Amino acid sequence: MAAIGLMMAVSANAQYLNDSQTPFEQGKFYVGASASSATLSYSKSTDWNLGVNAQVGYFFLDNWMALGRLNYNAYNNFDLTTTQLGAGARYYFDSVGIYVGALAQYVHATGGYDDFQPEIQAGYAFFLGRHVTVESEVYYAHSFKDKDYSGLGLRIGFGIYF
């Protein structure tokens, strides 16, 4: 863990921009690439799953982004599928790409299961260029309906900041 933290700190310093504009300033937009946002997670109710998501965001203040998300998840060889719709916010620490966030989401699953699941997340947006990022994120989603549907997971995807 210490080595990972050291590598993140070293690469984070390399992401400072040379001009006054940062990718996380008020008035900018964000779009998450849904085709590449794979989710791997585990909860007591299911085995491993694979999901895709689409995200859009708007920086309403410097470093503060309002976020909307649509997820689709398939569990156990597509025996169970869920669709999730959520809204929340992220806070970016300066211009290095490290962020924390929270999301409130409605979950609808095949078989008539409906739930409300708040989610907390921490991640890192690594800039490949001036606007495109590879993003890794750790999250925890909590189910108020059934604790077995709460889960911890990892997301990896792409984002565009403009």
Summary of the structure (lengths in Angstrom):
residues: 162
radius of gyration: 16.3
end to end distance: 32.5
largest distance: 53.0
contacts: 494
relative contact order: 0.21
helix: 9%
strand: 63%
